[in-house]
């Protein structure tokens, strides 16, 4: 089976994105230099007070960048299929922990905000292997329909890359001191999915799959498939910060719209994080839950499933 390495793809995407995002800032820094104040004139107390007030009321830096690697402990719910044959991938989170031979998920995000505009580049890699005996509906050797018991060794591997751009629609201070804050963003984006589905079927009786692939009793055969597709999406996210330490957020989007074989897609991410400052950097540790549902069917490959599970990551950011 073909595999995709996010370790090689994510640093390249991050470096390209960082270069594109920071170039306007470099150009902005080449503006005219303001004339220096007359050093022979001593400032009055009133002028010092006014200058201090202006410094306190000066706007915060207009641009901020954060990089967030995550671990995603995934499970699956739904169906996958290739060559006209569908396989259930329904597994609760506890089932995955108990039955999966291996499960793995990595994701990373780059967030950039300049004024009211927001940009996000996100990638995720997921992989799971599991074994289960199932009953599959196939076409019998004589042409009639029938049911054959099949032992299945399945492997699901996917690589996702998504990008969205949007605008801050609302940002309000909360509380009497104004320490709390709530913000609402709207965005549009595009997601690319590379799916590798490996299903090794071992039938207990001779059979023929719906696409004509023969299965010989007791002889394992690979009946998987690969697919790549794009799906546009629109969404929003809201963040609530009761103070400068804690952040609570919720993101949601819908997409697909019958583009490139994707009839419908949806995603929800809920998270909470704790932030602290270290030498000018903003560090955050965050945890939450992510669920991504996709309904895709084209060229004999079907992926009608939800990938979901807990996420845990560390974010590093700075302002300029």
C-alpha positions in Angstrom: 0.0 0.0 0.0 1.1 3.5 -0.8 1.8 5.7 2.3 2.2 9.4 2.7 4.7 11.0 5.0 3.5 14.2 6.8 6.9 14.6 8.3 8.3 15.7 5.0 5.2 17.7 3.8 4.4 19.8 6.9 7.8 21.6 7.4 7.8 22.5 3.7 4.3 23.9 3.9 5.1 25.7 7.1 8.3 27.3 5.7 6.5 28.5 2.5 3.5 29.9 4.4 5.8 31.7 6.9 7.7 33.3 4.0 4.5 34.5 2.3 3.0 35.8 5.6 6.0 37.8 6.9 7.2 39.5 3.7 4.7 42.4 4.0 5.9 43.0 7.5 9.5 43.3 6.3 8.4 45.8 3.6 6.5 47.8 6.2 9.6 48.1 8.4 11.4 50.1 5.7 9.2 53.2 6.2 10.6 56.7 6.9 12.4 57.3 10.2 10.7 59.9 12.5 12.9 62.8 13.5 14.4 62.6 17.0 13.2 64.8 19.7 15.3 67.9 20.7 17.6 66.6 23.4 18.2 70.1 24.7 14.6 70.5 25.8 13.8 68.9 29.1 10.3 67.3 29.2 7.8 68.8 31.6 6.0 66.6 34.0 2.8 67.2 32.0 4.5 66.0 28.8 5.9 62.9 30.6 2.5 62.0 31.8 0.9 62.5 28.4 3.7 60.4 26.8 3.2 57.6 29.3 -0.5 57.6 28.6 0.0 57.4 24.9 2.3 54.4 25.4 -0.3 52.6 27.5 -3.0 53.3 25.0 -0.9 52.3 22.0 -2.4 49.5 20.0 -0.9 46.0 20.4 1.2 44.6 17.5 -1.0 44.0 14.4 0.4 40.7 13.4 0.8 37.5 15.3 1.9 34.0 14.2 1.6 30.7 16.1 2.7 27.2 15.2 0.9 24.2 16.9 1.9 20.6 16.6 -0.8 18.1 17.8 -1.3 14.4 18.5 -4.6 13.1 17.4 -5.8 9.8 18.9 -8.2 8.7 16.2 -11.1 6.3 15.9 -13.5 5.7 13.0 -17.2 5.4 12.4 -18.9 4.6 9.1 -18.1 2.6 5.9 -15.2 2.4 3.5 -15.2 0.5 0.2 -13.3 -0.4 -2.9 -14.0 -2.5 -6.0 -17.7 -2.4 -5.2 -17.2 -4.0 -1.8 -17.9 -2.0 1.4 -16.4 -2.6 4.9 -17.8 -1.3 8.1 -15.2 0.7 10.1 -17.5 1.4 13.1 -15.4 1.5 16.2 -15.9 3.4 19.4 -13.0 5.0 21.1 -12.7 2.2 23.6 -12.9 -0.4 20.8 -10.0 1.2 19.1 -7.9 1.2 22.2 -8.7 -2.4 22.9 -8.7 -3.9 19.4 -6.5 -1.9 17.1 -3.2 -3.3 16.2 -1.9 0.2 15.9 -3.4 3.7 15.9 -1.6 6.9 15.2 -2.5 10.5 14.3 -0.4 13.7 14.0 -1.6 17.1 13.1 -0.1 20.6 12.9 -1.4 24.1 12.4 0.0 27.5 11.5 -2.2 30.5 12.4 -1.5 34.0 11.2 -3.5 37.1 12.0 -2.9 40.6 10.6 -5.4 43.2 11.7 -8.9 41.6 11.2 -7.7 39.1 8.7 -7.0 35.5 9.7 -5.2 32.7 7.9 -4.7 29.0 8.8 -2.7 26.1 7.3 -3.5 22.7 8.8 -2.4 19.2 8.1 -3.2 15.9 9.7 -2.0 12.3 9.2 -4.0 9.4 10.6 -3.4 5.6 10.5 -5.2 2.6 12.1 -5.0 -1.1 11.7 -7.5 -3.6 13.0 -8.7 -7.2 12.5 -12.3 -8.4 12.6 -14.3 -11.2 11.2 -17.3 -9.9 9.1 -20.0 -11.1 6.9 -19.8 -9.6 3.3 -22.5 -9.6 0.6 -20.9 -10.7 -2.7 -21.9 -12.3 -5.9 -21.6 -16.1 -5.9 -19.5 -18.0 -8.5 -22.7 -19.0 -10.4 -23.9 -15.5 -10.7 -26.5 -15.5 -7.9 -26.3 -13.3 -4.9 -25.2 -14.7 -1.6 -23.5 -14.1 1.8 -20.0 -15.3 2.5 -18.1 -15.1 5.8 -14.9 -13.2 5.3 -12.0 -12.6 7.7 -10.8 -9.0 7.2 -7.5 -7.3 8.0 -8.1 -3.6 7.4 -5.8 -0.6 7.3 -6.9 3.0 6.9 -4.3 5.7 6.2 -5.1 9.3 5.4 -3.3 12.6 4.9 -5.2 15.8 5.1 -4.1 19.4 4.2 -6.5 22.3 4.6 -6.2 26.0 4.2 -8.7 28.7 5.1 -8.7 32.5 5.1 -11.2 34.7 6.8 -12.0 37.8 8.8 -12.6 38.7 12.5 -16.3 39.5 12.7 -16.6 40.4 16.4 -14.2 41.1 19.3 -15.5 42.4 22.6 -14.0 42.9 26.0 -15.9 41.3 28.9 -16.2 42.0 32.6 -15.8 45.2 34.5 -12.0 45.2 34.2 -12.1 44.3 30.5 -9.8 41.4 31.1 -12.0 38.9 29.4 -12.5 38.7 25.7 -14.7 37.0 23.1 -14.0 36.8 19.4 -15.8 35.4 16.4 -14.2 34.6 13.0 -15.7 33.6 9.7 -13.7 31.8 7.0 -13.7 29.9 3.7 -11.3 27.2 2.8 -10.2 24.1 0.8 -9.3 20.7 2.1 -7.2 18.0 0.2 -7.5 14.4 1.3 -5.3 11.5 0.3 -6.9 8.2 1.4 -5.2 4.8 1.3 -7.6 1.9 2.1 -6.1 -1.6 2.5 -8.5 -4.5 3.0 -7.1 -8.0 3.0 -10.0 -10.4 2.6 -9.8 -14.1 3.4 -13.1 -15.7 2.3 -14.3 -19.0 3.8 -15.9 -20.0 0.5 -15.2 -19.2 -3.2 -16.9 -16.0 -4.2 -16.8 -13.1 -6.7 -17.0 -9.5 -5.6 -19.3 -7.0 -7.2 -16.6 -5.7 -9.6 -15.7 -9.2 -10.7 -12.7 -9.8 -8.4 -12.6 -13.5 -7.5 -12.0 -14.7 -3.9 -10.7 -18.2 -3.4 -11.5 -19.9 -0.2 -8.7 -19.7 2.3 -6.5 -17.5 0.1 -6.1 -13.8 1.4 -6.4 -11.2 -1.3 -5.9 -7.4 -1.2 -9.1 -5.6 -2.2 -8.3 -2.0 -1.2 -8.0 1.2 -3.1 -6.6 4.7 -3.1 -8.2 8.1 -3.7 -7.4 11.8 -3.5 -9.9 14.7 -3.7 -10.5 18.3 -2.9 -13.5 19.7 -0.9 -14.3 23.4 -0.3 -15.8 24.5 3.0 -17.1 27.4 4.9 -17.1 27.8 8.7 -16.7 29.9 11.8 -14.8 29.7 15.1 -15.4 31.4 18.4 -12.9 32.0 21.2 -13.6 33.0 24.8 -10.8 34.1 27.1 -11.9 34.8 30.7 -8.4 36.1 31.4 -4.9 36.2 29.9 -4.2 32.6 30.9 -7.2 30.5 29.8 -8.7 30.1 26.3 -11.8 28.1 25.3 -12.6 27.7 21.6 -15.0 26.0 19.2 -14.6 25.6 15.4 -17.1 24.3 12.9 -17.3 24.0 9.1 -19.3 22.3 6.4 -18.3 21.6 2.8 -18.1 19.1 0.0 -20.9 20.5 -2.1 -20.6 17.7 -4.7 -17.1 18.8 -5.7 -14.6 16.3 -6.9 -16.6 13.3 -5.6 -17.2 14.8 -2.1 -20.9 15.1 -1.6 -20.7 16.4 2.0 -18.2 17.1 4.7 -18.3 18.6 8.2 -15.9 19.2 11.0 -16.1 20.2 14.7 -13.1 21.1 16.9 -13.5 22.0 20.6 -10.5 22.9 22.7 -9.2 24.5 25.9 -5.8 25.9 26.5 -3.5 27.5 29.1 -1.1 30.2 28.1 2.1 31.7 29.6 4.9 34.0 28.5 8.5 33.0 28.1 11.1 35.5 26.7 8.7 37.2 24.4 7.1 34.0 23.2 3.6 33.0 24.0 3.4 29.3 24.9 0.2 27.3 25.2 -0.8 23.8 26.0 -4.2 22.8 24.7 -6.4 19.7 24.6 -9.8 19.0 23.1 -11.7 16.8 20.7 -11.8 16.8 16.9 -14.3 15.1 14.6 -14.2 15.2 10.8 -17.0 13.6 8.7 -16.6 13.0 5.0 -18.9 11.4 2.4 -16.9 10.6 -0.8 -17.5 8.2 -3.6 -15.7 8.1 -7.0 -13.8 5.7 -9.2 -14.9 2.7 -7.2 -13.6 4.0 -3.8 -16.1 4.9 -1.0 -15.3 6.8 2.2 -18.4 7.6 4.2 -17.0 7.9 7.7 -16.2 10.1 10.7 -12.6 10.3 11.9 -12.7 11.5 15.5 -10.7 11.5 18.8 -9.0 13.5 21.5 -6.2 16.0 20.5 -3.4 17.3 22.6 -0.8 19.9 21.5 1.7 22.6 22.4 1.5 26.0 20.7 4.3 28.6 20.3 3.6 32.1 19.0 4.9 35.6 18.8 3.7 39.1 17.8 5.3 41.6 15.5 
